[in-house]
Amino acid sequence: MSDFDAIVIGAGNAGLSAAATLQRAGARTLLVERHNVPGGCATSFRRGRYEFEVALHQLSGVGLEGQAFSLRGLFDSLGVGDKLEFVQEHDLYRFKVPGQVDVTLPADRAAAIETLEEAFPGNRSRVEKFLDLVSNVTILQIAAMRGTSPEQIDPVLFRYGLRPSKDVLDEHFDDPGLKAALGVYWTYLGQPPSKLAFQDLALTLFAYLEFKPWHIRGGSQAMSTAILDSFLAAGGQVRFNTAVSAILTEGGQVLGVRLDDGAEVIAPDVVSNASLPITYGMLENMDVPAAVRDDLATRRIGVSGFALHMGLDATPAELGFTTSTTFVNLDTDDDRIHASWHSLEPARGVCVSSYDVAPIGFAPAGATHVSLVTLQYAHAWDGVPPSDYHRAKFAYAQTLLDVVEHVAPGIRDAIEEVDVATPRTMARYLGHPGGAIYGYDQDRTEGWLFRDSERRPHVPGLHLAGSWAGMGGFQPTLEAGARVARRLMRRKESVR
Ligand SMILES: Cc1cc2nc3c(=O)[nH]c(=O)nc-3n(C[C@H](O)[C@H](O)[C@H](O)COP(=O)(O)OP(=O)(O)OC[C@H]3O[C@@H](n4cnc5c(N)ncnc54)[C@H](O)[C@@H]3O)c2cc1C
């Protein structure tokens, strides 16, 4: 007799949405998390007078009340729709290249076109054409993902979807500043426009422009905690400070898990939110299937991040922050910026989140919580011995502050609290190889067209959900967990 109907390994976004979906659908579910809080990346922590948001810079897909296909429907189905307070960012971002570009894009198509025309006169019709293409490619891509047959899909998707974003930007525009301003979301996805599939850039831009960028009052931790509470209220059980150390199998079929205290828990289905290498490495009593070995051998561990979480004793206006999100890049050479993520050379581009332009409630009155992030591969830290780690991370942090001085001169004088996270920090807290925050490198060889980690499980009873099995980021992983859980429930129903 099974102890549970399902066990979920990891309480990141996908683990939480999977667990809540399963339990609310009537499957007796155990959620096991190695950390002491729910959320994975989607957490917060406290220093002095400040709470610090770990990961959420802009939540995509929330949409305005009543907007179809928005994430609000998912939150309702998880039982947390009325527990979360969303804080809207009215601008997509301010984008600054010192001495070259300084433009603030409103989160509204018509206003964004107007702003870009003012900043880059004579480009109105090109911008309109480009944004039309962004919408078309995204809508067609979603139709294709949902199973519309290729014959029924407008060929514009096949002409543009997999082209490098840089080609498509070059086809539409001449001005390097305008191309950089419209393409800067590449820094969220981890691949420069020369490598990033246009359909991925289009999806990201569309998601924020159409459904607006959002923060959550109380940070992403409020969301993670609310989903956990919903899971518990439905009768689910959770174990924190507990890692799964083995996935037990019998006759090539999942039997349950072993926890790091040695206890064995029996269940016919296991959903893993852990990385794929760790998940398959935990299989006991069977070899990793050849198809999985072949697949994993061709994949590259993706990018991690370097973050400065700061409590600043000044208001956003006093500091110079006019938008919740600001990208500052030293030039428009995106390949050069991406190359810098492989080493500890000074940061060349930083994403700034100022959480008190539209306050999320983490800083005291008159103060500001700001985080500075640049993506970075873990191997940049390979040559740094433990004895030099502390010095090296603060030295590198100074280079992010140097970049941000271009929008907030004198920011250093306002620092009251600061905490620095490197790829090693991410690896320690998430347990992922390379501290990767989006799973594998999100280039054109990855994605739903070429990889089937999530859709076609290779071990009966083992289900994969999260950034390592699909696309990284908040919206994709929240949706993935619920989707995988629904698929699992349908399978259970069909064998009954
Ligand atoms: C600094 C930073 C900034 C980011 N900015 C953004 C942003 O602005 N927008 C955006 O969309 N995304 C952003 N992301 C990425 C986004 O947060 C992640 O892609 C997403 O949250 C990953 O969710 P996940 O479901 O894959 O789980 P993860 O968050 O990766 O969590 C996995 C969980 O599994 C647990 N686990 C692993 N192994 C085991 C085991 N053996 N036993 C038990 N538990 C285990 C881990 O402890 C962890 O809690 C950012 C991330 C970071 C770190």
The ligand as an SDF file (V2000), in Angstrom:
LIG
                    3D

 53 58  0  0  0  0  0  0  0  0999 V2000
   18.7260   36.3670   -8.8500 C   0  0  0  0  0  0  0  0  0  0  0  0
   17.6410   35.7840   -9.7320 C   0  0  0  0  0  0  0  0  0  0  0  0
   16.9080   36.6230  -10.5600 C   0  0  0  0  0  0  0  0  0  0  0  0
   15.8810   36.1180  -11.3700 C   0  0  0  0  0  0  0  0  0  0  0  0
   15.0860   36.9790  -12.0780 N   0  0  0  0  0  0  0  0  0  0  0  0
   13.9680   36.5010  -12.7320 C   0  0  0  0  0  0  0  0  0  0  0  0
   12.9790   37.3800  -13.3110 C   0  0  0  0  0  0  0  0  0  0  0  0
   13.0520   38.5910  -13.1990 O   0  0  0  0  0  0  0  0  0  0  0  0
   11.9410   36.8450  -13.9900 N   0  0  0  0  0  0  0  0  0  0  0  0
   11.8110   35.5090  -14.1180 C   0  0  0  0  0  0  0  0  0  0  0  0
   10.8420   35.0600  -14.7340 O   0  0  0  0  0  0  0  0  0  0  0  0
   12.7180   34.6550  -13.5810 N   0  0  0  0  0  0  0  0  0  0  0  0
   13.7680   35.1150  -12.8780 C   0  0  0  0  0  0  0  0  0  0  0  0
   14.6550   34.2560  -12.2780 N   0  0  0  0  0  0  0  0  0  0  0  0
   14.5600   32.8190  -12.5800 C   0  0  0  0  0  0  0  0  0  0  0  0
   13.4090   32.1490  -11.8710 C   0  0  0  0  0  0  0  0  0  0  0  0
   13.3760   32.5630  -10.5300 O   0  0  0  0  0  0  0  0  0  0  0  0
   13.6200   30.6310  -11.9650 C   0  0  0  0  0  0  0  0  0  0  0  0
   13.8150   30.2350  -13.3130 O   0  0  0  0  0  0  0  0  0  0  0  0
   12.4370   29.8590  -11.4130 C   0  0  0  0  0  0  0  0  0  0  0  0
   12.0240   30.3840  -10.1720 O   0  0  0  0  0  0  0  0  0  0  0  0
   12.8500   28.3960  -11.2590 C   0  0  0  0  0  0  0  0  0  0  0  0
   11.7570   27.6650  -10.7420 O   0  0  0  0  0  0  0  0  0  0  0  0
   11.8000   26.0950  -10.6570 P   0  0  0  0  0  0  0  0  0  0  0  0
   10.4030   25.6280  -10.5330 O   0  0  0  0  0  0  0  0  0  0  0  0
   12.6110   25.5280  -11.7670 O   0  0  0  0  0  0  0  0  0  0  0  0
   12.4980   25.7600   -9.2450 O   0  0  0  0  0  0  0  0  0  0  0  0
   13.7780   26.3020   -8.4670 P   0  0  0  0  0  0  0  0  0  0  0  0
   13.5340   27.7010   -8.0280 O   0  0  0  0  0  0  0  0  0  0  0  0
   15.0010   26.0250   -9.2590 O   0  0  0  0  0  0  0  0  0  0  0  0
   13.7140   25.4090   -7.1580 O   0  0  0  0  0  0  0  0  0  0  0  0
   14.0300   24.0420   -7.1270 C   0  0  0  0  0  0  0  0  0  0  0  0
   13.8060   23.5730   -5.7000 C   0  0  0  0  0  0  0  0  0  0  0  0
   14.1280   22.1970   -5.6070 O   0  0  0  0  0  0  0  0  0  0  0  0
   14.7910   21.9740   -4.3640 C   0  0  0  0  0  0  0  0  0  0  0  0
   15.5620   20.7380   -4.4560 N   0  0  0  0  0  0  0  0  0  0  0  0
   16.5640   20.4700   -5.3440 C   0  0  0  0  0  0  0  0  0  0  0  0
   17.0180   19.2170   -5.1470 N   0  0  0  0  0  0  0  0  0  0  0  0
   16.2900   18.6830   -4.1250 C   0  0  0  0  0  0  0  0  0  0  0  0
   16.3020   17.4110   -3.4490 C   0  0  0  0  0  0  0  0  0  0  0  0
   17.1510   16.4300   -3.8010 N   0  0  0  0  0  0  0  0  0  0  0  0
   15.4410   17.2200   -2.4280 N   0  0  0  0  0  0  0  0  0  0  0  0
   14.5480   18.2120   -2.0530 C   0  0  0  0  0  0  0  0  0  0  0  0
   14.5230   19.4210   -2.6550 N   0  0  0  0  0  0  0  0  0  0  0  0
   15.3690   19.6490   -3.6770 C   0  0  0  0  0  0  0  0  0  0  0  0
   15.6510   23.2100   -4.1840 C   0  0  0  0  0  0  0  0  0  0  0  0
   16.0660   23.4140   -2.8500 O   0  0  0  0  0  0  0  0  0  0  0  0
   14.6920   24.2940   -4.6870 C   0  0  0  0  0  0  0  0  0  0  0  0
   13.8850   24.7910   -3.6450 O   0  0  0  0  0  0  0  0  0  0  0  0
   15.6510   34.7260  -11.4060 C   0  0  0  0  0  0  0  0  0  0  0  0
   16.3750   33.8720  -10.5730 C   0  0  0  0  0  0  0  0  0  0  0  0
   17.3550   34.4000   -9.7160 C   0  0  0  0  0  0  0  0  0  0  0  0
   18.0800   33.4880   -8.7620 C   0  0  0  0  0  0  0  0  0  0  0  0
  1  2  1  0
  2  3  1  0
  2 52  2  0
  3  4  2  0
  4  5  1  0
  4 50  1  0
  5  6  2  0
  6  7  1  0
  6 13  1  0
  7  8  2  0
  7  9  1  0
  9 10  1  0
 10 11  2  0
 10 12  1  0
 12 13  2  0
 13 14  1  0
 14 15  1  0
 14 50  1  0
 15 16  1  0
 16 17  1  0
 16 18  1  0
 18 19  1  0
 18 20  1  0
 20 21  1  0
 20 22  1  0
 22 23  1  0
 23 24  1  0
 24 25  2  0
 24 26  1  0
 24 27  1  0
 27 28  1  0
 28 29  2  0
 28 30  1  0
 28 31  1  0
 31 32  1  0
 32 33  1  0
 33 34  1  0
 33 48  1  0
 34 35  1  0
 35 36  1  0
 35 46  1  0
 36 37  1  0
 36 45  1  0
 37 38  2  0
 38 39  1  0
 39 40  1  0
 39 45  2  0
 40 41  1  0
 40 42  2  0
 42 43  1  0
 43 44  2  0
 44 45  1  0
 46 47  1  0
 46 48  1  0
 48 49  1  0
 50 51  2  0
 51 52  1  0
 52 53  1  0
M  END
$$$$
